[in-house]
């Protein structure tokens, strides 16, 4: 089942069906960056081992989640931006919403498997305290309400909250595309206003079983997605990002400041001046401005320096390209593997060495699984005749 799912739309999505041939000239840069995000997310989802300290979250305000959503916006602009026109809007809207439903089903599937992994660990190892991990306890204590809440997205397990946010953003995508057709600037203002209002007035989907709310607020994170989509649409229209020394200096300075802020733990410094926390804090749920600017500054630096572009233009069959191209099944695979790793770490006393060995093995399995997905997909892909 997993090999039939796609996380990110491809540039030629919808032209020749799901089993279309992969073009040899495919631009692999987004695939490579997406793969790096997926591998980093997997490493971060097995906390308590050494490799976790090497990921980007330890060297700046943002982490792989922000990078992944920005790449998702870029991919959506590439796949759908030029197709949302009169005569094709209804069909494309239904196609986008079908993808949103796929993401929802994937979220429910991984959540159920996560429950089974932790419940199985509790039974097999005799560790009932596993049920107290990653927000499982409310479902066990209130099973009927918990199952309904999980299906209605009113309860989320820890480390199982990206797909639900992404599904909601995809539900919004037809409206985003329509507004972009009217005015990209108007879309940016509307998206920024929603982001700001969500952060100031705590507009966020709530959880049913407690007084909390979603860990990743879609009304906030849609702004980063929209920024990515607008940038891709501008690029496809032949409008390059400005490569100005001042912008480069400001971006590099902010990234450097973020690096020292995290490494030296300057979190006690208060520079709020009475402004809302969404503008001066470091909250991930509402995507505070500090995090937003950091991922955008990093993305800008990676874009304007040609060396990064050359490094990420790889062969179509490169392992990183395969992971990025099969992002949804690989993400599901990585999530399930990470949940197994969490259980194993828990029952072994959170030994960081064993955890690191598990993560290293898991990274290797990511490459193997992506290779398998490409092989199995190639069996039904039409062969391109050689000249």
N, C-alpha and C positions, 0 to 999 in steps of 0.2 A: 504493500500500500504506500509506503513512504516514498518509493521512487516515482510515484505518479504525482506527487505534490510539488508545487513550485512556490517558493517564498517571494522571489523578486521577479517582476515581469521582465522579459527580454525585449530588445529593440524591435524584433520582428514578430512579437507575440500577436497571434491572431491571424497571420497571413496564410500560413499553410497548415495550421492545426498543431496539436501538441507534439507530434512526432516529426516536426520539421527538421531539416538538415541544419546543423550548426555551421554558419558561414565561416570559411577559413579566414576571412578578414575581420572577424569579430574583434572589437576593441575590448581588450581584457582588463583594462585598468580598474573598472568598477568591480569586476569579479575578484581581482586580487585583494583590493581593499576590503571587500565584503568578507572574503575568506579569513583575512587577518582578524576582523572583528569577531567572526564566529568562533575562531580558535581562542581568542582572548576571553570571550564570554564563557566558554567552557572552562577555562582555567579559573576564572573568577567565581564560577558556580561550584567549585570544590574548595571552599575556604579551609585554611589551616595547614596548607602545604607551602613549600618554599617557592614554587613557581609563581604563586599569586603575587609575590612581592616584585616581580619583574614586569607586571602588566602596567598599562598606561594610567590606570587610576591612581598609581602611587607617584605620578610625576606631573600631575596637573589637575585642574578643577573638573574636567569632564572625563568620561571613560568610553569604553567600546559601545555602550548603548547609544550615546549621543552620535557617535560616528556612524553607527549602523542606521539610525533613523535618517540622518542626512543623506547617506548613500541611497536609502530607500526612496527619498524624494527625488534624487537625481535619476534613479531608475524609472520611477513613475513618469517623470517628464519625458524620458527617452522612449518609453513604451507607449504612452497614451497621448502625449501632448499635441501631436499633429493630427490625431485621429478624431478628436472630439469636435466634430463639425456638424453642421446642419445635415440631416439625413442619416447620420451615424450615431447620434447622441444616445438614443434609447438603447440600441444594441450594445454600445460600449458601456453604458451605465449598468446594464444587466450583467455584462461580462465582469466589470469591476466588482459589483456586489456579489457575484458568484465567488470571486476570489476572496472577498471579505468573509463569506460563509465558510470557505475552505480554511481560512485562518482561525475562525471560531471553532470549527470542528477539531483542528489540530490542537488548539488550546485545551479543549475539553479532554481530548485523548491523552495529552501529556499529563494533565492534572490527575486523571484517573490512574494512569500508570504510576505516577509519583506516589499516590495514595497506596497502591498495591506494593510498591517497593518498600516503603517505610513500614507498612503493616506486616509485610512478609519478614522484614528484618526484625521487627518486634517479636514475631512468633518464633522464628528460627533461632534467634540468638537469645531469646528470653529477656529482651530489653524493652519493656513497656514504656520507658521514658522516651523512646524514639517518637512516640505519638505526640509528645509535647513539642516536637521540632516543626519548623517552617509553617506554622499556623494550621497544623492538622487537627489539634485538639478540639476546636469548635465544631468541626464536622463530626468527630467521634461522639462528642457529648450531645449534639443535637443532629442526629443523623438525617431525619426527614427534612428538617429545615436546611441542613447543610448541603444536601444533594441538590435541592431546588435552588439554593443560593448559588452554588457553583455553576449550574447550568445557565442560570440567569445572569452570570458574571457578577453576582453579589458577594462572592467570597473567592479570594485568591490565595493560593499557596505560595510560600516563599520561592523565589527563583522560577516561578511559573506565571509571570505577569507581563511579558513583552508582547506575546501574540494577541492578547485581548486588546491592548492599547492599539496595536497596529491594525487590528480588524476594524476598530471604530474609525481610525483615520481613513481607512479604505472606504468605509461607508460615506465619509465626507468627500471623497475624491471627486465624484461627478460634479458636485457643487463647486469645488475648488477649481476644476477645469473650466467650468462655465464662467466663473468670475474672472479667471485668467483671460478668457477670450474677450471679455468686456474691457478689462484693464488690469495688467499685471500690478501696477502700482496700487490700485484699489484692493486687489487681493492681498497684497502685502500689508496694507493698513488694516484691513478687516481681520486678517490672521493675527497681526500683532496686538490688536485691540482685544481679541478673544484671549490670547496668551496673558496679557496684562490683567484683564478682568478676572480670569481664573486664579491668578496668583494673589491678587489683592483681596478678592471676596471669597476665596476658597471654593470655587466652583469646580467640583470634582465628583465623579461617580462614587457612591458610598458602598460600604460593605453592609450586608444584612445582619450578620451574626455578632457584630461588635460595633463600636462607635468610630471605627476607622474608615478609611477610604482607599481607593486604588493607589498602589505604589507608584505607578507611572500614569499621570493624568493625561488622557488624550487631548483635552482642551488646551493643555499647555504644550504638549509635544508636537501637536499639529503644526506649530509655527516653524519648527526646525524642518519638518517635512516639506512645508510650503516653500521655505527658503531654498531648499535643495531643488525642488521642482522648477521654481522660477529661474534659478541659475542655469539649469539644464536647457530650459526653453530659450534663454538668451544665447547660450552657446550654440544651439542648433540654428538660431537665426543669424549666426555669424558675428555675434557681439562678444568679444573676449573680455575677460576680467582685466581691469586696469592694473598694469604692472608698474606701480609708482613707488619710488624709493621710500616715500613717507609711509605709505600703507604697509610696505614690507617691514620697515623699522618698527612701526606701531604693533604689528602682529607679532613680530619676533620678540619685542619687549614684553608684550602681554603674556606670551607663552613662557618666557623666562621668569617673569614675576610669579606666574602660577606655579612653576617648578619649585622655586625657592619657598613659596608660601606653603606648599605641601610638605616639602622635605624638612623645613625648619618649624613646621607646625605653628604658623602664625594665626591660628584660628581664633585666638582671643582678641585680636585686633578688631576694634569696632569702627567701621567707617559708614555706618548706616545713615547718620545725620537725620534720623526720623523718617527716612524713606521706607517704602514697603520692602518686605523681605525678598520679594521676587526680584527686586532690583539690586539688592546688596548682599543677599544671603548666598548659601551654597546648596540649597535644597534641590534634590533630584526629582521629587514628585512633581513640582511645579516648574521645573527647568529654569532655575534662577538665572538671571542675566550673566552672572559670572561664568557659569557652566556653558551657556549658549555662546558667549563671546569666545571662550577658549576653543571649543570645537570648530567654530568658524575661522578663527585665526590659524589654527593648525591646518584646516582644509585649504585656506588661502595660500599658505606657505608651500604646501605640497603641490598646489596647482601651478604656481608661478615659476617654480624652479624646474627646468626641463629634466634634471637628473632623476627626479622621482617619477616623471612620466616614462622615461626610458626604462627604469627599473621595473615598472609594473606592466610593461608591454611584453607579455610572455607568450610562449607557444599555446595554442588552443588546447593542447592536452597536458599542460603543466598541472601538477597536483593542486596548486593554489587556485588555478582557474577552474578546475573541476569542482572544488569545494564551493567557490563563489557561485558557480552556475547552478548547482543543485542546493541552493541555500536553505530552503524550507525542510526537506527531509534530513539534511545534515544538521540543521538546528534542532529538530526533534530528536534525532539520534544523540546529539551532544547533551541535550537536556536530560534524557533518560540515563545516559552514561554518567552524567554529573550527579544525579540523584543516587545512583548505585554507589558512586564514590563517597557521597556524604554519609550514607549508611555504614559503609566499610570503615571510614574514618571514625565515626561515632563509636562503633563497637570495638575498635582497636585503640581507644584512648587518644584519638586525634594525633597519631604519630605523624609528624610532618614528612618524615622520610618515606614511609609507606604511601602517604598521600601524593608525594611528588612522583614516585614511581608509577602510581596509578594514572596520574595526569599525563605523564609522558607516554604511557601505553595508550591512553585514550586519544591523544593527539595522533598517534600512529593509526589508530582505528578510524579516525576521521578521514584520513587520506585513503585508507583502504575502502571505506564505505563509499566515498565519492567516486573512486575508480570503479567500484562495482556498479553504482548508479549509471555512470557513463557507459559502461559496457552493456548493461541490460537495456539502456535506452537506445544504444546503437543497433541493437538487433531489429528494432522496428523503425529505425530511421532510414529514409530512402537514400540509396547510394548515389553519389555524384559521379557521373561518368567522367573518366579522365580523357583529356584531349589527345 
